[in-house]
Amino acid sequence: MVKTWIFDIFNYPHDPRPEMFDPAKCAELYDWHLESWLRADEQAFDGIFFSEHHFTAYNVSPSPNLLVATVARLTKRIRLGVMANIVPFHDPRRLAEEAAMLDYLTGGRLEVGLGRGVDEQEFLRQGIPMEDTRPRFEEGMELIHTAWHNPVFSHHGRFWNYDDVTIWPRPLQQPNPPVWITALSPATVEWAGRKGYKMGNTFLPTADTKDMLDRYRAAAAEAGNSTSADQVAVMRNVLIADTDEEAREIAEPALSHLFSLFKEHAIFDDLDNVPAGYEYYSSFFRPFVSGPISWQDLIDAGIICVGSPETVRDQLVEQARTMHCGNIIFWGSFGTLTREQTLRSYELYDKEVIPALKSLTLD
């Protein structure tokens, strides 16, 4: 069985200049996105992942744990989480406490997604040297698990120090909720495999994604951890309409808005001189700035899935089989997509794509 998770990064679809922010339009945006999440609980989606970003119109969800708490009280079935809380931005002890609390508010439906972060502009504005992100991330992960698993704990590290403290509560799901790592660089992919975390990947062609997932599985196997298909997830931008032509007509302007925000928000200013520890991203980000984006190339590479229900179903079924991937993260609301376009795409995906994915046997 291949599970489907909604991912909502919550782009602001209007003028991205700070002085042009419109509170009324933002309120409308929150309202219809909430409507889409509540509908998902009645549909066959397995879960929803929110996201954390700061300082730009790329995202109006700077505190996604609030969304988890809100949606948890209005839904009954669907699992909820964040992909991902950026560990270097936070006190990991606070993240451990919030996750434990959310585990109760969701009734044990929480999925914990954690990441190192990669968006240069966020770290620059936050005043965190990018060279510190990996040590902050790895120490933070150690501290989170120490807090979850020990009634009283101490921690003495480079960035955080605690003596004889405890968190209240500790998680409902024992020993802790499922933990996902967002991983794009080979070093983080292998680290996640060695640690036995679940791992999510995005923005790579199918063949390259398969290589990353195989790298993860090799590291997991060497460490004696699970290599099942359910351990890995791939995120794709997906838009479904009644025909291929209609879907592409809707998706291209929406994706153009998304990628314009992405370029400003995430991509390093100088790809030939990236910070230490982020060398991989010099090649990863280059296609986004090397010239006009070819939508057909993105479709052919499997990075976006746009078309009729049959077209998208066949693309995702083939990708899941090729990559031996047990989780598809459906990024179905992006850029300038409207409420009606988004809800229609969700409806078609629920009826026509999810049954085909759930019927697959990968292990």
Secondary structure, 3 states (H helix, E strand, C coil): CCEEEEEECCCCCCCCCHHHCCHHHHHHHHHHHHHHHHHHHHCCCCEEEECCCCCCCCCCCCCHHHHHHHHHCCCCCCEEEECCEEHHHCCHHHHHHHHHHHHHHCCCCEEEEEECCCCHHHHHHHCCCHHHHHHHHHHHHHHHHHHHHCCCEEEECCCCEEEEECCCCCCCCCCCCCEEEECCCHHHHHHHHHHCCEEEEECCCHHHHHHHHHHHHHHHHHCCCCCCHHHEEEEEEEEECCCHHHHHHHHHHHHHHHHHHHHHHHCCCCCCCCCCCCCCHHHHHHHHCCCCCCHHHHHHHCCEEEECHHHHHHHHHHHHHHHCCCEEEEECCCCCCCHHHHHHHHHHHHHHHHHHHHCCCCC
